[in-house]
Amino acid sequence: MTFIEQPFALEVTADNAAEIEQRLCEAFDAVLEHALERGEGGILVTQHGHSRYTVAIRAEVPLGLTIERQL
């Protein structure tokens, strides 16, 4: 995982489905904890390709919600 400063986000990359699922769960838990502590917004999970995702706090997503999208 790679930390991205603005907005608070984690980048997830992996080579297989099991690894992607595990890393996405870990990233989601970390971002959720940060979002709830700071009350900044909800979580946006973006798939950039078959093996690359970002999990980010976004102000346009209401606090307490998670939105998934594919690019």
C-alpha positions in Angstrom: 0.0 0.0 0.0 1.1 3.5 -0.7 -0.1 6.5 1.3 -1.3 9.6 -0.7 -1.5 12.8 1.2 -4.3 14.8 -0.5 -7.0 13.6 -0.1 -6.2 11.0 2.5 -5.9 7.9 0.4 -4.2 4.5 0.1 -3.2 3.0 -3.2 -3.5 -0.8 -3.4 -1.7 -3.0 -5.9 -1.5 -6.8 -6.1 -0.9 -9.6 -8.5 -3.8 -11.9 -7.7 -7.5 -11.7 -6.6 -6.9 -13.0 -3.1 -4.1 -10.5 -2.5 -6.2 -7.7 -3.9 -9.1 -8.6 -1.6 -6.9 -8.8 1.5 -5.1 -5.5 0.8 -8.4 -3.7 -0.1 -9.9 -4.8 3.3 -6.8 -3.6 5.1 -6.8 -0.2 3.2 -10.6 0.2 3.8 -10.3 -0.4 7.5 -7.4 2.1 7.8 -9.2 4.8 5.8 -12.5 4.2 7.6 -10.9 4.7 11.0 -9.3 8.0 9.7 -12.6 9.1 8.2 -14.6 8.5 11.4 -12.0 10.2 13.6 -11.9 13.3 11.5 -15.4 13.4 10.1 -14.1 14.6 6.7 -16.3 12.6 4.3 -17.1 9.1 3.1 -15.0 6.6 1.3 -14.5 6.3 -2.5 -13.0 3.0 -3.7 -11.7 3.4 -7.3 -10.5 0.6 -9.6 -7.9 1.9 -12.0 -7.1 -1.4 -13.6 -7.2 -5.1 -12.8 -4.5 -4.8 -10.2 -4.6 -1.2 -9.0 -7.1 0.6 -6.7 -7.3 3.6 -4.5 -9.3 3.9 -1.2 -9.8 7.5 -0.4 -11.8 9.9 1.9 -13.7 12.2 -0.3 -15.8 15.2 0.8 -18.3 14.6 -2.0 -19.2 11.2 -0.5 -21.4 11.6 2.6 -19.8 10.5 5.9 -20.8 6.9 6.6 -21.1 5.9 3.0 -18.8 4.0 0.6 -19.0 4.4 -3.1 -17.2 2.1 -5.6 -16.3 3.1 -9.2 -14.3 1.8 -12.1 -12.2 3.9 -14.4 
